[in-house]
Amino acid sequence: MAMDVVDYEIKGAEMQFVEVELDPGEAAIGEAGSMMFMDGGIAMDTIFGDGSAGQGGFLGKLLGAGKRLITGESLFTTVYTNQGTGKQRVAFAAPYPGKILPMDLKQLGGMLICQKDAFLCAARGVSLGIAFQRKLGVGFFGGEGFIMQKLEGDGLAFVHAGGTVVRRTLQPGQTLMVDTGCVVAYTPSMDFEIQYVGKIKTALFGGEGLFLAKLTGPGEVWLQSLPFSRLASRIFAAAPQTGGGGREEGSVLGGFAAGGLLGGLLGGDNE
């Protein structure tokens, strides 16, 4: 299947979305639930896998869907096809604060490896697969697990990262030490392994964990300042932990007032 060449525009600052412009007959694929809006001339169809050329027949579609399930994604993707006579637009929104990164796979050598929840949408023809980590240490301690996403093709794909994103180009033999959760994506020419921090005191009290990712060039790597796991842990830690006798934030009088108001709304007039 030939890759569709699409135009796009990324809008917003902290909570971004990308508008993809489709010519008649062109299509984009997106993660289930990522669509924000679309023009009336666009038809939406949910399919197994990603609908790429390598998934011909029922068995191929089933295998493609199984690959997505292994990476923690939905069995289905949604295809948005322009069935009108003029240009139409469809928009995909980021799931949490961060940046949407346009990845031209043709310029990146036809393949990109990224964390398993990074993919947002792509032009039709981009293949979504799985990349097994070759080293067990990466799989067990790499923060992203043994399996990552693999995007293949020569079209545009869009990935999402948390917080601020930086792109680093590493020369042959040049290394970079990174917190394991901060790695968004990298080119397959990069060597990715896990390294122990070396000191028990640093591991226990440094706040960075026992392991760091060691990336060795040549290649490109994209890093995020706010991994979703870090954001979720901060929210969970700040949330009031209420139990049977737990006390919510706010005054005692406020609690009685809220309880009385809620009881009145739910129970109605009991007089």
Secondary structure by P-SEA (a helix, b strand, c coil): ccccccccccccccbbbbbbbbcccccccccccccccccccbbbbbbccccccccccaaaaaaaaaaaaaaccccbbbbbbcccccbbbbbbbbccbbbbbbbccccccccccccccccccccccbbbbbbcccccccccccccccbbbbbbccbbbbbbbccbbbbbbbcccbbbbcccccccccccccccccccccccccccccccccbbbbbbccbbbbbbcccaaaaaaaaaaacccccccccccccaaaaaaaaaaaaaaaacccc
